[in-house]
Structures are given as C-alpha cells and as structure tokens.
Amino acid sequence: MTTLRTEPPLADTRTWFGFVLMCLGMFMAILDIQVVATSLPTIQNALAISPETMSWVQTSYLIAEIIAIPLTGWLTHVLSMRWLFASALALFTLASIGCAASGTFAALVSFRVLQGFAGGTLIPAVFAAVFLLFPPRNQGIATTIAGIVAVLAPTVGPVVGGWITQTWSWHWLFLINVVPGLIACVVTPPLLPRQQLNFGGVAEIDWRSLLLMAMSLATLEIGLKQSPHDGWVSVTCTGLFTISALCGGLFVRRTLRAAHPVVQLGPFRNRSFAIGCALSFCLGVGLYGSVYLIPVFLAYVRGHDALQIGSTMLVTGAAQLAMSPIAVALERRLNARWLTAAGFAVFGIGLALSMFQTRDTDFNQMFWPQIVRGIAIMFCLLPPTRLALGSLPEAQVPAASGLFNLMRNLGGAIGIALIDTILYSRAHIYASALHMRLLSGDPTAAMAIGLDPTLLTSGLSGPPTPAMEALVRPMIEKTAFVWSVNDAWAMLAATALLAVLLVPFAWGRRER
C-alpha cells in the first residue's frame, strides 16, 4: 500500500512550541470536564439548582463536545489548522469567563454548550496535527505528548478541582482557563504553518446532514445519560435511541451521496482505520470507566473528599509519565499490532486486578492496579493512533482524527452508562441476597459485611429488631455496592479483552 501523504520537513523549534501550546488547549478542554464534576454540589448550592437538573451542567458540555468532534475536519478545511485552533480556544476562553460570571442555571448551561463545542474541536485538531506537522520520525514523540495530555487531564482533574474549590471558589474552576487561553490564542498562530482559508466551504455545507448528525449524537448522549435511571427499554430511552438510530441512518445516507459532505466517512473504507476506531472505542470504555469508578468507590465506600480522591488517582498519571519514554522507544522499533495487543492485554489485567475490592480497599490496595493500568495506557493510545491515521492521505487526516476521537468519547459515554446500570441493578440484587443469608444465619454473610458472626445467634436469627436493622442495613448496602463495583470492573476488563481480539484484523503493515 502506497502512502499518499507528502512527508513534512523536519520539525523546527517553532513547530514544536506551537504544537505544545495546542496540547495546552486540549488539556484545558479535557480538564474542564473533571474539575467541574468534583465541584457540582458546590455549584448547586451557590446557584440554588435542583439535584434533578444539576447534571445538565455536565451533560450540556458533553453533548456539544461530541457534536463538534466530527466537524473538526470540515472546520479545518474552512479555517485552516492555525485559525481553527485560535478561534476555538478564544471561544473556549470567553465561554469560561461567561461560566464564571453566570448567576443562573440557564446562563451557566448556555456557556457550557459554547465551552463544549469549542473544546470538542481542540482534541482531534491536536491528534491531526501530529501527522500534518511532523515527519514519521517525530510522530511517535508528538503522539506521546498528546497522549500524555489526553489521559493525564482526567487523572489530575479531581485533585485540581477539589483543591480549587476548597482554596478559592467554584468561579475559579473556569477562570483558571483565561490566562493560558489568552496566551495560547496570541502566541500559537504565528508558530503554525500558513494555509489558505476557504470560507466558500460554509456555503457548500449540507445543513440537513449537520442537523441529522447533531440530532443523532445528542439523543444518543441523552439516552445514555437517562438509561441507568429510567431503564434501557423505558419509553423515554427507547424513543431517544430510536430517534438517534433513524437520524444516524439518514445522516450516513445523505453524507455518502453529498458532493460536499459535512463529515468525511471515506476513511472507514480503510480497514486499519476502522479497526483503530474500534480500539479507540474500547480504550474509551476502559479509560473513562476507570476514572469514573475510582471516585465513586472512594466517595461512597471510603468517604473521601475530592482532594483525597485526586491524590489516589495520581498514581495512574505518574506511572503513565514514567512509561512514556519507553513507549516511544518501543513504538519506533516494534510492530504496531503487537504493541497494541500487549497494551490492551496489560490494560485488561490492570482492570481485572480491581475486581476483588472490599469495603476496606483504599490507596494501598489500589496502588498496583493503577500502576499496571498506567503502564499500559500509552500502548493503548500510541500504536492504535498510528494504525488508524498513519496510512491515510493527508487530506483525510483532520476528518479521520475527529472520527477517531469521537469513538473514544462514545466509548466513554456508553461505558459510564453501562457502569451506572450495573451499579443500580446489581447492588439491589446483592443487598437482597445478603439480607436473606443473614436471616438464615449464614456466618460468611456476616463476615462479608463486617459484622461479628456471633451476633447472628442473638439478634438476627429471627425477625430483626429495629435497632439491629438500623445497624445492619448500611453495612449490607455498602457491601452490595462494593460487589456491584467489582462487576463493573469485570465489564471493563472484558472490553479490553475484546480489543485484544480485534487487533489481528488490522493491517500488518508497519507505517513509518
């Protein structure tokens, strides 16, 4: 297979500096999701927002982000890489100021939509820049920098968000974006290659396809958000998923026939790209799922605050940073398929190691599973990125990068929805089973919830007294929740195993 891309010249210092600033913008966009998540209760109290609607502060951002990601290719074609980055980061910075100044729920959600749309274009733009700005010999290092930023931001987000909220106020969750955003907006464009603008592309866009895509992705995201609470086959969720499927099908049909499609679907004809997207989806399930599960467990079971949770999660980031130079060296020398398979296998082991948590699990017990996952993450990101984007023509890279990153975000959204479904459904089943075992006098059930087995003979062999019920019920619920969390870890590990099985279907050619 012949590579159709013209090889960029050797990257100079200016290009590297511009790329690092682009990564800073991506870091801000990803970090913003996490720092806000840890401080939602504070924002809720400050703006008097009801608990039922509070989640839309996050959901509005994610919907706008997931719509913007596949549009990156078209936006790059219209604005060029340098001005797309500058425009998106300027909008993100202004929206951050608007969020900090919001005094009502409606204003905050409106500015979060703008933030999400701008942030959604920054992420795939960075990964496209790897293959557009650098020659093959530099792409491993550039991908590593982008990869570290992409996975480090969710890791440090909880501790950063908790520290900012405790030290200053929730407004600074958004105001911290202003200074770096302004600097990057001004400094980055002169450092990136000059490309001709193509505003004629705005007139050529198929607006109906754009509307269908937005409807499909938005209803899918909302359906995934509601399904753990309402049920996957509830009337609401079934309706949302049906609308998503219909709009998605019509979008694909129109896009394949359009003279100027809003999203280029042609890269999916490349089998290596298609498998790379599937691997990106699996990584999203495992990565975002693990980042979601750890805080949930530590907050509910161990009673830790955001700062303590963030400190525990830094272990993954530290292992990832330490492994990055080795990952780059191996990625240059070994076949991408072997590295990808090994990476997902080790990642799956790291996820499986968390399947055996107890009520007493804390930092020490979480240390080695996080180390194993941190070691594996770069091998689940670097080689699959090359498999997906490394053999495509230059003109397809921006659009393909958007689709590649969209799959990772979709994987995260679906993974978290599945986790919540497991937690809501399995915890109730486990709690009922434990309650029945205790009533039957099972001493292993008593030990499982942390209760002295001798109490069974004195207080639980018959109908429990109100005092004993008040004592035991929280212990049962906590143990049942731990077991359901372990089931969720098993689901994540199975997804990593699925990724290993997908790797052989990618082309074996080693792109350089």
C-alpha positions in Angstrom: 0.0 0.0 0.0 1.4 3.4 -1.0 1.3 6.3 1.4 -0.4 9.2 -0.3 0.8 11.8 2.2 3.6 14.2 1.4 6.2 14.0 4.1 6.6 17.2 6.2 10.0 18.7 6.6 11.9 18.1 9.8 10.1 19.9 12.6 11.8 23.0 13.9 11.6 24.5 17.4 8.8 26.9 16.4 6.6 24.0 15.2 7.2 22.0 18.4 6.4 25.1 20.6 3.2 25.7 18.6 2.2 22.0 19.0 2.9 22.1 22.8 0.6 25.1 23.0 -2.1 23.2 21.1 -1.7 20.4 23.6 -2.2 23.0 26.4 -5.5 24.0 24.8 -6.6 20.3 24.6 -5.5 19.9 28.3 -7.7 22.7 29.3 -10.7 21.3 27.4 -10.4 17.8 28.9 -9.5 19.1 32.4 -12.6 21.3 32.5 -14.9 18.3 32.5 -13.2 16.7 35.5 -12.7 19.8 37.7 -16.3 20.8 37.3 -17.5 17.3 38.1 -15.9 17.3 41.5 -17.5 20.6 42.4 -21.0 20.1 41.2 -22.5 20.1 44.8 -20.8 23.5 45.5 -22.2 25.0 42.3 -25.6 23.5 43.0 -25.8 25.2 46.4 -24.4 28.5 45.1 -26.9 28.8 42.2 -29.8 27.1 44.0 -30.1 24.4 41.3 -32.3 21.3 41.9 -30.5 18.0 42.1 -32.5 16.6 39.1 -31.3 19.3 36.7 -27.8 19.8 38.1 -26.3 17.0 35.9 -27.1 19.1 32.8 -24.1 21.3 33.7 -22.0 18.4 32.5 -24.4 16.9 30.0 -24.7 20.1 28.0 -20.9 20.3 27.7 -20.6 16.7 26.6 -23.4 16.9 24.0 -21.8 20.0 22.4 -18.4 18.4 22.5 -19.5 15.1 20.9 -21.2 17.1 18.1 -18.1 19.3 17.5 -15.6 16.5 17.3 -16.6 15.0 13.9 -16.9 18.5 12.5 -13.2 19.2 13.0 -12.3 18.0 9.5 -14.7 20.4 7.9 -13.7 23.3 10.2 -10.0 22.7 9.4 -10.8 22.8 5.7 -12.6 26.1 6.1 -10.4 27.9 8.7 -7.1 26.1 8.4 -5.4 24.4 11.4 -3.9 27.6 12.9 -7.1 29.7 12.8 -9.3 26.8 13.8 -7.2 26.4 16.9 -7.1 30.1 17.7 -10.8 30.6 17.1 -11.8 27.5 19.2 -9.5 28.4 22.1 -10.7 32.1 22.0 -14.4 30.8 22.2 -13.5 28.4 25.0 -11.8 31.2 27.0 -14.7 33.6 26.5 -17.2 30.9 27.4 -15.1 30.1 30.6 -15.5 33.8 31.6 -19.2 33.6 30.9 -19.5 30.4 33.1 -17.7 32.1 36.0 -20.0 35.1 35.7 -23.2 33.1 35.5 -25.7 33.9 38.1 -28.4 31.5 36.9 -28.7 27.9 35.8 -29.8 28.8 32.3 -26.8 31.1 31.8 -24.4 28.5 33.1 -25.7 25.8 30.8 -25.6 28.1 27.8 -22.0 29.0 28.3 -21.2 25.3 28.9 -22.6 24.5 25.5 -20.2 27.0 23.9 -17.3 25.6 26.0 -18.1 22.1 25.0 -18.3 22.9 21.3 -15.0 24.8 21.3 -13.3 22.1 23.4 -14.6 19.4 21.1 -12.7 20.8 18.2 -9.4 21.2 20.1 -9.0 17.5 20.9 -9.0 16.0 17.3 -7.1 19.0 16.0 -4.1 18.1 18.2 -4.1 14.5 17.0 -4.4 15.5 13.4 -1.5 18.0 13.9 0.7 15.0 14.8 0.5 13.7 11.2 0.3 17.0 9.5 3.1 18.9 11.2 5.7 16.2 11.8 7.6 13.7 9.7 7.3 10.0 10.7 10.5 10.0 12.8 8.9 12.7 15.1 5.4 11.4 15.1 6.0 9.0 18.0 7.2 11.8 20.3 4.4 14.1 19.2 1.7 11.4 19.8 3.2 10.7 23.2 3.0 14.3 24.2 -0.7 14.5 23.0 -1.4 11.1 24.6 0.0 12.1 28.0 -2.1 15.3 28.0 -5.2 13.4 26.9 -5.1 10.8 29.7 -3.3 12.9 32.4 -6.1 15.6 32.4 -8.8 13.2 33.6 -6.4 11.8 36.2 -5.4 15.1 37.8 -8.8 16.7 37.3 -10.4 15.6 40.6 -7.5 16.8 42.8 -7.2 20.1 40.9 -11.0 20.6 41.1 -11.1 19.8 44.8 -8.2 22.0 45.6 -9.5 25.0 43.7 -13.0 24.7 45.3 -11.6 24.3 48.8 -9.0 27.0 48.4 -10.8 29.7 46.4 -14.3 29.3 45.0 -16.1 27.5 42.2 -15.8 30.5 39.9 -12.0 29.8 39.6 -12.8 26.4 38.1 -13.5 28.4 34.9 -11.3 31.5 35.5 -8.1 29.3 35.5 -8.6 28.9 31.8 -8.4 32.6 31.0 -4.7 33.4 31.2 -3.3 30.3 29.5 -6.1 30.6 26.9 -5.3 34.2 26.0 -1.5 33.4 25.8 -2.1 30.4 23.5 -4.5 32.3 21.3 -2.0 35.0 20.7 1.2 33.0 20.5 0.2 29.9 18.7 -1.0 31.1 15.2 2.4 32.6 14.1 4.1 29.3 15.0 1.9 27.1 12.8 2.1 26.7 9.0 0.2 29.2 7.0 -2.7 27.8 5.0 -5.3 29.3 2.8 -8.7 30.0 4.2 -11.7 28.5 2.4 -14.8 30.4 3.5 -16.6 29.1 0.5 -16.9 25.8 2.3 -19.6 27.3 4.5 -21.9 27.8 1.6 -21.2 24.2 0.4 -22.1 22.5 3.7 -25.1 20.2 3.8 -27.0 21.8 6.6 -29.6 18.9 6.7 -26.8 16.4 7.3 -25.4 18.6 10.0 -28.8 18.8 11.7 -29.3 15.0 11.4 -25.8 14.3 12.9 -26.4 16.7 15.8 -29.8 15.1 16.5 -28.4 11.6 16.3 -25.5 12.3 18.7 -27.5 14.5 21.1 -30.3 12.0 21.5 -27.8 9.2 21.9 -25.9 11.1 24.7 -29.2 12.0 26.5 -30.4 8.4 26.2 -27.2 7.0 27.6 -27.5 9.5 30.5 -31.0 8.5 31.3 -30.9 4.8 30.7 -29.3 3.7 34.1 -32.1 5.6 35.9 -35.1 5.1 33.7 -34.1 1.7 32.2 -32.7 0.9 28.8 -36.1 -0.2 27.4 -38.1 2.5 29.1 -40.4 4.6 26.8 -38.1 7.6 27.1 -34.9 5.8 26.4 -36.4 3.7 23.6 -37.7 6.8 22.0 -34.3 8.6 22.2 -32.4 5.6 20.9 -34.9 5.2 18.0 -34.5 8.9 17.1 -30.7 8.5 17.3 -30.7 5.5 15.0 -33.1 7.0 12.4 -31.2 10.3 12.3 -27.9 8.5 12.2 -29.0 6.3 9.3 -30.4 9.3 7.3 -27.2 11.2 8.0 -25.0 8.3 6.7 -27.2 8.0 3.6 -27.1 11.7 2.8 -23.4 12.0 3.6 -22.4 9.2 1.2 -24.3 10.9 -1.6 -23.4 14.5 -0.9 -20.9 16.4 -3.1 -19.5 18.2 -0.1 -20.2 16.1 3.0 -20.1 17.7 6.4 -18.2 14.7 7.7 -15.9 12.5 5.5 -16.8 8.9 6.0 -14.4 7.7 3.4 -11.6 6.8 5.9 -13.8 3.9 7.1 -13.0 2.1 3.9 -9.5 1.7 5.2 -9.6 -1.4 7.4 -6.8 -0.3 9.5 -8.6 2.9 10.3 -11.8 1.1 11.1 -10.1 -1.3 13.5 -8.2 1.7 15.0 -11.6 3.4 15.7 -12.9 0.2 17.3 -9.8 0.1 19.5 -10.3 3.8 20.4 -13.9 2.9 21.5 -12.6 0.1 23.7 -10.0 2.4 25.2 -12.7 5.0 25.9 -14.8 2.4 27.8 -11.8 1.3 30.0 -10.2 4.7 30.5 -13.2 6.8 31.2 -14.9 4.0 33.0 -11.9 3.5 35.4 -11.6 7.2 36.0 -15.3 7.3 36.9 -15.3 4.2 39.1 -12.5 5.1 41.4 -14.0 8.4 42.7 -17.4 6.7 43.0 -16.0 3.9 45.2 -13.8 6.2 47.3 -16.5 8.7 47.9 -19.3 6.3 48.8 -17.4 3.4 50.4 -14.4 5.2 52.0 -16.0 8.6 52.5 -13.0 10.5 50.9 -13.3 14.1 49.7 -12.3 15.3 46.2 -8.7 16.2 47.3 -8.1 12.7 48.8 -9.6 11.0 45.7 -7.5 13.0 43.4 -4.3 12.2 45.3 -5.1 8.5 45.0 -5.7 8.8 41.3 -2.4 10.5 40.6 -0.8 7.1 40.8 -2.0 6.3 37.3 -0.7 9.5 35.9 2.7 9.0 37.5 3.0 5.5 36.0 2.0 6.8 32.6 4.5 9.6 32.7 7.3 7.2 33.8 6.4 4.7 31.0 6.1 7.3 28.2 9.8 7.3 27.1 9.9 3.6 27.0 6.6 3.5 25.0 8.1 5.9 22.4 11.2 3.9 22.0 9.3 0.6 21.6 6.8 2.2 19.2 9.6 3.2 16.9 11.1 -0.4 16.8 8.2 -2.9 17.1 5.2 -3.7 15.1 2.2 -1.6 16.0 -0.2 -4.6 16.1 2.0 -6.4 18.7 2.3 -3.3 20.8 -1.4 -2.7 20.7 -2.3 -6.2 21.6 0.2 -6.2 24.5 -1.0 -2.8 25.7 -4.7 -3.9 25.8 -3.8 -7.2 27.4 -1.9 -5.5 30.2 -4.6 -2.8 30.5 -7.2 -5.6 30.9 -5.1 -7.2 33.6 -4.9 -3.9 35.4 -8.7 -3.6 35.2 -9.2 -7.2 36.4 -7.0 -6.6 39.4 -9.6 -4.2 40.7 -12.3 -6.8 40.6 -11.6 -8.0 44.1 -12.1 -4.8 46.2 -13.6 -5.0 49.6 -15.1 -2.4 52.0 -11.6 -1.8 53.3 -9.9 -1.2 49.9 -8.0 2.1 49.8 -4.8 3.7 48.5 -2.6 0.7 49.2 -4.8 -1.9 47.6 -5.5 0.4 44.6 -1.8 1.2 44.1 -0.7 -1.8 41.9 -3.8 -2.0 39.7 -3.3 1.7 38.9 0.4 1.1 38.2 -0.4 -1.7 35.8 -3.0 0.4 34.0 -0.7 3.4 33.9 2.0 1.3 32.2 -0.4 0.0 29.6 -2.3 3.2 28.7 0.4 4.6 26.3 0.4 1.3 24.4 -3.3 1.5 24.0 -3.0 5.0 22.6 0.2 5.4 20.6 0.1 2.3 18.3 -3.7 2.5 17.6 -3.3 6.1 16.7 -0.7 5.2 14.1 -2.8 2.2 12.9 -5.8 4.5 12.4 -4.2 7.6 10.9 -0.8 6.7 9.8 -1.7 5.3 6.3 -4.4 7.9 5.3 -3.9 10.6 2.7 -3.1 14.0 4.2 -6.5 15.5 3.1 -8.4 12.9 5.1 -6.4 13.2 8.4 -8.3 16.1 10.0 -11.7 14.4 9.4 -10.4 11.0 10.3 -8.9 12.3 13.5 -12.3 13.7 14.5 -13.9 10.3 13.9 -11.1 8.5 15.8 -11.5 10.7 18.9 -15.3 10.6 18.6 -15.2 6.8 19.0 -13.1 7.2 22.2 -15.7 9.7 23.6 -18.6 7.5 22.6 -16.9 4.5 24.3 -16.6 6.6 27.5 -20.2 7.6 27.4 -21.5 4.1 26.7 -19.1 2.6 29.3 -20.2 5.0 32.0 -23.9 4.3 31.2 -23.2 0.6 31.5 -21.4 1.1 34.8 -24.3 3.0 36.2 -26.7 0.3 35.0 -24.6 -2.3 36.8 -24.4 -0.3 40.0 -28.1 0.4 40.1 -29.2 -3.1 39.2 -26.7 -5.4 40.8 -26.4 -3.6 44.1 -30.1 -4.2 44.8 -29.8 -7.9 43.9 -26.7 -8.3 46.1 -28.3 -6.5 49.0 -31.4 -8.7 48.9 -29.3 -11.8 48.8 -27.2 -10.7 51.7 -30.3 -9.9 53.7 -31.7 -13.4 53.1 -28.4 -15.0 54.0 -28.2 -13.1 57.3 -31.7 -14.0 58.2 -30.9 -17.7 57.6 -27.9 -17.4 59.9 -25.1 -17.5 57.3 -21.9 -16.5 59.2 -20.0 -15.9 55.9 -22.6 -13.2 55.1 -22.0 -11.6 58.4 -18.2 -11.5 57.9 -18.7 -10.1 54.4 -20.5 -7.0 55.7 -18.1 -6.7 58.7 -20.5 -7.9 61.3 -19.5 -10.2 64.2 -20.9 -13.7 63.3 -21.8 -14.3 67.0 -24.5 -11.6 66.7 -26.5 -13.8 64.4 -27.4 -16.1 67.2 -28.5 -13.3 69.5 -30.2 -10.7 67.2 -30.7 -11.9 63.6 -31.8 -15.5 63.8 -35.4 -14.3 63.9 -37.1 -11.1 62.8 -34.5 -8.3 63.2 -35.2 -5.7 65.8 -35.4 -2.0 64.6 -32.1 -1.3 66.3 -30.4 -4.2 64.6 -32.0 -3.3 61.3 -30.6 0.3 61.6 -27.2 -1.1 62.3 -27.0 -3.8 59.6 -28.8 -2.1 56.7 -26.0 0.4 55.9 -23.4 -2.4 56.1 -25.4 -4.5 53.7 -25.9 -1.7 51.3 -22.2 -0.8 51.3 -21.1 -4.4 50.8 -23.6 -4.8 48.0 -22.3 -1.7 46.3 -18.7 -2.9 46.5 -19.7 -6.2 44.8 -21.5 -4.3 42.1 -18.5 -2.1 41.6 -16.4 -5.3 41.2 -18.9 -6.4 38.5 -18.3 -3.1 36.7 -14.5 -3.7 36.8 -15.1 -7.1 35.2 -17.1 -5.5 32.4 -14.2 -3.0 31.7 -11.7 -5.9 31.7 -13.9 -7.8 29.2 -13.9 -4.8 26.9 -10.1 -4.7 27.0 -10.0 -8.4 26.1 -12.3 -7.6 23.2 -9.8 -5.0 22.0 -7.1 -7.7 22.0 -9.2 -9.9 19.8 -9.8 -7.1 17.3 -6.1 -6.3 16.8 -5.3 -9.2 14.3 -7.9 -7.8 11.9 -5.9 -4.6 11.4 -3.4 -4.5 8.5 0.0 -5.7 9.5 1.9 -3.1 7.5 4.1 -1.0 9.8 3.7 2.6 8.9 6.8 4.9 9.0 
